[in-house]
């Protein structure tokens, strides 16, 4: 200790020490900033539960809710130990729901299960990074794995569709706005309409062209709710399923051509009416 004080009593030594401390004080934040720039946040804060956990209006059996809650608790316990095989755990629990509630549409079960799992994740004491991983794996597993159920499952087809709107459509939407900072190219999408009487619902898949992490999150999913009018016009609201923070809604209005099997019309953002464009769909 005496040697330290003796060394510090020398003005030259104090100057050198101050220089070294100042150098490291500048290098450490710079190194962290560089790491975050290239690799993302070290410990990213998860989104607020109220912003991302969306309940579905469509009802399911009460026991299904109980079973989903039990499965969600188990999944969070697995995440605390190791997130490596988290997707397999989610698939196993989802398949158990499919077996138990075969009378409920799988797309509906997926949506409710994701809501329960989301609520459980954000009520838990998971570390922020683990919480984010668990939520993202849940989203990817239930949305991506459920894609085949939405696009190919026979239980989504309805006979009461005289206009032939129900089914798979491929389309493209374009922007009617321009910006000096960004080139807005047309975006292709795949849509599945389910029709019940004059009501429409279903889902939309499209490439990720605008979210913060579009390089790694390559596809976005949306649900849709709308209806058909007697004049062959239709309308629906597309709501993004909060993948990579995308959760806004778009209103679509179009005209169905039964001869050409096309739907064309316009879309407009519900958040900003100045954001709008046109779309064209063809039935596959």
C-alpha positions as CSV (number, residue, x, y, z in Angstrom):
1,X,0.0,0.0,0.0
2,X,2.9,2.4,0.9
3,X,4.4,1.7,-2.5
4,X,1.2,2.5,-4.2
5,X,0.9,5.9,-2.4
6,X,4.6,6.5,-3.1
7,X,4.0,5.8,-6.7
8,X,0.9,8.1,-6.8
9,X,2.7,10.9,-5.1
10,X,4.8,11.4,-8.3
11,X,3.0,13.8,-10.6
12,X,4.2,12.1,-13.7
13,X,2.8,8.7,-12.6
14,X,-0.6,10.4,-11.8
15,X,-0.6,11.8,-15.3
16,X,0.1,8.5,-16.9
17,X,-2.6,6.8,-14.7
18,X,-5.1,9.4,-15.6
19,X,-4.3,9.0,-19.3
20,X,-4.8,5.2,-19.1
21,X,-8.1,5.5,-17.2
22,X,-9.3,8.0,-19.7
23,X,-8.3,5.8,-22.6
24,X,-10.1,2.8,-21.3
25,X,-13.2,4.9,-20.3
26,X,-13.5,5.8,-24.0
27,X,-12.6,2.4,-25.5
28,X,-15.1,0.4,-23.5
29,X,-18.2,2.3,-24.6
30,X,-16.9,2.4,-28.1
31,X,-16.4,-1.4,-28.1
32,X,-19.9,-1.9,-26.7
33,X,-21.4,0.4,-29.3
34,X,-19.6,-1.5,-32.1
35,X,-20.8,-4.8,-30.7
36,X,-24.4,-3.6,-30.5
37,X,-24.2,-2.1,-34.0
38,X,-23.1,-5.4,-35.6
39,X,-24.8,-8.0,-33.3
40,X,-27.8,-6.2,-31.7
41,X,-28.4,-5.3,-28.1
42,X,-26.5,-7.2,-25.4
43,X,-29.6,-7.5,-23.2
44,X,-32.5,-6.2,-25.3
45,X,-35.6,-5.2,-23.3
46,X,-38.6,-7.2,-24.3
47,X,-41.7,-5.5,-25.5
48,X,-44.5,-4.6,-23.0
49,X,-47.0,-7.5,-22.6
50,X,-49.9,-5.1,-23.2
51,X,-48.5,-4.2,-26.6
52,X,-48.1,-7.7,-28.0
53,X,-50.4,-10.2,-26.3
54,X,-53.6,-10.0,-28.4
55,X,-56.6,-12.1,-27.3
56,X,-58.9,-13.5,-29.9
57,X,-62.6,-12.7,-30.0
58,X,-63.5,-16.2,-31.2
59,X,-64.5,-18.5,-28.3
60,X,-63.1,-21.9,-27.6
61,X,-64.0,-24.6,-25.0
62,X,-63.2,-23.5,-21.5
63,X,-61.1,-26.6,-20.9
64,X,-59.0,-25.7,-23.9
65,X,-58.1,-22.4,-22.2
66,X,-57.1,-24.4,-19.1
67,X,-55.0,-26.8,-21.1
68,X,-53.2,-24.0,-22.9
69,X,-52.4,-22.3,-19.7
70,X,-50.9,-25.5,-18.3
71,X,-48.9,-26.0,-21.5
72,X,-47.7,-22.4,-21.4
73,X,-46.4,-22.8,-17.9
74,X,-44.5,-25.9,-18.9
75,X,-42.9,-24.2,-21.9
76,X,-41.7,-21.3,-19.8
77,X,-40.1,-23.7,-17.3
78,X,-38.3,-25.4,-20.2
79,X,-37.1,-21.9,-21.4
80,X,-35.6,-21.2,-18.0
81,X,-33.4,-24.3,-18.3
82,X,-32.4,-24.2,-22.0
83,X,-34.0,-22.6,-25.1
84,X,-32.2,-25.0,-27.5
85,X,-35.2,-27.4,-27.9
86,X,-37.9,-24.9,-27.1
87,X,-39.6,-25.2,-30.6
88,X,-39.9,-29.0,-30.1
89,X,-41.6,-28.5,-26.8
90,X,-44.1,-26.0,-28.4
91,X,-44.8,-28.3,-31.3
92,X,-45.5,-31.2,-28.9
93,X,-47.9,-29.1,-26.8
94,X,-49.6,-27.7,-29.9
95,X,-50.1,-31.2,-31.4
96,X,-51.7,-32.3,-28.1
97,X,-54.2,-29.5,-28.4
98,X,-55.0,-30.6,-32.0
99,X,-55.7,-34.1,-30.8
100,X,-57.8,-33.0,-27.8
101,X,-59.9,-30.5,-29.6
102,X,-60.2,-31.9,-33.1
103,X,-63.6,-30.1,-33.6
104,X,-61.9,-26.6,-33.3
105,X,-60.1,-25.2,-36.3
106,X,-56.4,-25.4,-35.9
107,X,-55.8,-21.8,-36.9
108,X,-58.1,-20.8,-34.0
109,X,-56.2,-23.0,-31.6
110,X,-52.9,-21.6,-32.8
111,X,-54.1,-18.1,-32.1
112,X,-55.4,-18.7,-28.6
113,X,-52.4,-20.8,-27.7
114,X,-50.1,-18.0,-28.8
115,X,-52.0,-15.5,-26.7
116,X,-51.8,-17.7,-23.5
117,X,-48.1,-18.4,-24.1
118,X,-47.4,-14.7,-24.7
119,X,-49.2,-13.8,-21.4
120,X,-47.3,-16.5,-19.5
121,X,-43.9,-15.4,-20.9
122,X,-44.4,-11.8,-20.0
123,X,-45.7,-12.6,-16.5
124,X,-42.7,-14.8,-15.8
125,X,-39.4,-13.9,-14.2
126,X,-37.4,-14.9,-17.3
127,X,-34.3,-12.8,-18.0
128,X,-35.0,-10.2,-20.7
129,X,-32.9,-11.9,-23.3
130,X,-34.4,-15.3,-22.6
131,X,-37.9,-13.7,-22.6
132,X,-37.2,-12.3,-26.1
133,X,-35.9,-15.6,-27.4
134,X,-38.9,-17.5,-25.9
135,X,-41.4,-15.1,-27.4
136,X,-39.8,-15.1,-30.9
137,X,-39.5,-18.9,-31.0
138,X,-43.1,-19.2,-30.0
139,X,-44.2,-16.8,-32.7
140,X,-42.1,-18.5,-35.4
141,X,-43.2,-22.0,-34.4
142,X,-46.9,-21.3,-34.1
143,X,-47.1,-19.0,-37.1
144,X,-44.8,-20.9,-39.5
145,X,-45.8,-24.4,-38.4
146,X,-49.4,-23.3,-38.6
147,X,-49.0,-22.1,-42.2
148,X,-49.9,-25.5,-43.7
149,X,-53.0,-25.7,-41.5
150,X,-54.2,-22.4,-42.9
151,X,-53.2,-22.8,-46.5
152,X,-53.9,-26.5,-47.1
153,X,-56.3,-27.9,-44.4
154,X,-59.6,-29.0,-45.7
155,X,-61.5,-27.9,-42.6
156,X,-61.0,-24.3,-43.7
157,X,-63.2,-24.8,-46.8
158,X,-66.8,-23.9,-46.8
159,X,-69.5,-25.0,-49.3
160,X,-71.6,-21.8,-48.9
161,X,-69.6,-19.6,-51.2
162,X,-71.6,-19.1,-54.5
163,X,-69.1,-16.4,-55.7
164,X,-66.1,-18.6,-55.3
165,X,-64.1,-16.2,-53.1
166,X,-63.0,-18.7,-50.5
167,X,-59.6,-20.3,-51.1
168,X,-56.1,-19.4,-52.0
169,X,-55.2,-16.2,-53.8
170,X,-51.9,-14.8,-55.0
171,X,-51.5,-11.0,-55.4
172,X,-49.4,-7.9,-55.3
173,X,-49.8,-4.6,-53.6
174,X,-48.1,-1.4,-54.7
175,X,-47.6,2.0,-53.0
176,X,-49.1,5.2,-54.2
177,X,-46.6,7.3,-52.1
178,X,-43.1,8.2,-52.9
179,X,-40.1,9.1,-50.7
180,X,-36.6,10.4,-51.4
181,X,-35.3,8.1,-48.7
182,X,-36.8,4.8,-49.8
183,X,-37.9,3.0,-53.0
184,X,-41.3,1.4,-52.5
185,X,-41.4,-1.6,-54.7
186,X,-44.5,-3.8,-55.2
187,X,-44.9,-6.6,-52.7
188,X,-46.2,-10.0,-53.5
189,X,-48.4,-11.9,-51.0
190,X,-50.3,-15.1,-50.5
191,X,-53.8,-14.9,-49.0
192,X,-56.3,-17.4,-47.8
193,X,-60.0,-16.4,-47.7
194,X,-62.4,-18.3,-45.5
195,X,-66.0,-17.4,-46.0
196,X,-69.0,-17.9,-43.6
197,X,-72.1,-16.4,-45.1
198,X,-71.3,-12.8,-45.9
199,X,-68.2,-12.7,-43.6
200,X,-64.6,-13.2,-44.5
201,X,-61.6,-14.1,-42.4
202,X,-58.3,-15.9,-43.0
203,X,-54.6,-15.1,-43.2
204,X,-52.0,-13.4,-45.3
205,X,-48.3,-14.2,-45.8
206,X,-45.9,-11.8,-47.4
207,X,-42.1,-11.2,-47.5
208,X,-40.8,-8.9,-44.8
209,X,-39.9,-5.6,-46.6
210,X,-40.1,-3.0,-43.8
211,X,-39.6,-4.3,-40.2
212,X,-36.5,-3.5,-38.2
213,X,-34.9,-7.0,-38.6
214,X,-36.1,-7.8,-42.1
215,X,-32.7,-9.5,-42.9
216,X,-33.3,-12.2,-40.3
217,X,-37.2,-12.2,-40.1
218,X,-38.0,-12.9,-43.7
219,X,-41.8,-13.3,-43.6
220,X,-44.7,-11.5,-42.0
221,X,-48.1,-13.0,-41.2
222,X,-51.4,-11.2,-40.9
223,X,-54.9,-12.1,-39.9
224,X,-57.9,-10.7,-41.8
225,X,-61.5,-9.9,-41.0
226,X,-64.0,-8.5,-43.4
227,X,-67.1,-9.2,-45.5
228,X,-68.6,-9.6,-49.0
229,X,-71.4,-7.3,-50.4
230,X,-74.1,-8.3,-52.8
231,X,-72.5,-6.2,-55.6
232,X,-69.4,-8.5,-55.5
233,X,-67.4,-5.9,-53.7
234,X,-65.5,-7.0,-50.6
235,X,-63.6,-5.4,-47.8
236,X,-61.3,-6.6,-45.0
237,X,-58.9,-5.4,-42.4
238,X,-55.4,-7.0,-42.4
239,X,-53.7,-6.9,-39.0
240,X,-50.1,-7.9,-38.7
241,X,-49.4,-10.6,-36.0
242,X,-46.7,-8.5,-34.3
243,X,-43.8,-10.4,-35.8
244,X,-40.7,-8.3,-35.3
245,X,-42.8,-5.5,-33.8
246,X,-45.1,-5.1,-36.8
247,X,-48.7,-4.9,-35.5
248,X,-50.5,-2.2,-37.5
249,X,-53.6,-2.7,-39.6
250,X,-54.4,-2.0,-43.3
251,X,-57.9,-1.7,-44.7
252,X,-58.6,-3.2,-48.2
253,X,-61.5,-2.5,-50.5
254,X,-61.9,-4.4,-53.8
255,X,-64.1,-5.7,-56.6
256,X,-64.4,-9.4,-57.4
257,X,-64.4,-10.4,-61.1
258,X,-65.9,-13.9,-61.2
259,X,-65.0,-14.3,-64.9
260,X,-61.3,-13.4,-64.7
261,X,-61.1,-14.7,-61.1
262,X,-59.4,-11.5,-59.9
263,X,-59.9,-9.0,-57.1
264,X,-58.5,-5.5,-57.6
265,X,-58.9,-2.4,-55.4
266,X,-57.1,-0.1,-53.0
267,X,-55.6,-0.4,-49.5
268,X,-55.0,2.3,-46.9
269,X,-53.2,2.4,-43.5
270,X,-55.5,2.8,-40.5
271,X,-52.7,4.7,-38.7
272,X,-51.9,7.1,-41.5
273,X,-54.5,7.6,-44.3
274,X,-51.8,9.2,-46.5
275,X,-50.2,5.8,-46.8
276,X,-52.2,4.0,-49.4
277,X,-51.9,2.0,-52.7
278,X,-53.4,-0.5,-55.0
279,X,-53.6,-4.3,-55.1
280,X,-54.5,-7.1,-57.5
281,X,-55.2,-10.7,-56.6
282,X,-55.7,-13.8,-58.8
283,X,-57.2,-17.0,-57.6
284,X,-54.8,-20.0,-57.6
